[in-house]
Amino acid sequence: MAMKRTNVYADPEDLAIIKEAAKRRGMSEAEIIRQGIHLAAMANRVWDEPLFSRTFDGAGSTPPKSEVRDIVADAVRRESLSGPGTAV
């Protein structure tokens, strides 16, 4: 992948931490900075499509904790009776 050069201002304390981490991990300071840029870019990315595009029928409100617990317990019980990977 082609890289593009850029200049940024950084806090001296952050640069010292990066320098220590690079030495400890046996990698370049630039690679640690590139990883940080990638994490920041992904954290602030706006996706074209929603993460969940399917909708489900329901009451339109959050079920109570006890109801969720019962539904999950029933699903686990059904799976354990039929075996893993078996549709019920």
Steps between C-alpha positions, in 0.01 A plus 500: 500500500634841407545735791469876504717723714341747741613712794323516834568670832514269800536544872860424611371265771305299241809479279705371794240229564506403132882486503497269806229279350686470168817391676315253723304348208792500254323712241538848361342805655347572158318164502349570841387843379352344182306250714369785714392695193319194366317446831398867511383489137290187556351637823380810317393338174145553380371185332285514188269227627367436850661217696161331547275527198250229592199576713310268728139487607449593858318717746720799422628526855784345695388179669559465873816326620307195621342449158837521324646252751214256437531526120876439513459209743238341270730536199792342688275219621375430145855502364627262766214257427550506123879526497719777365438608143156337484208721408193472719 
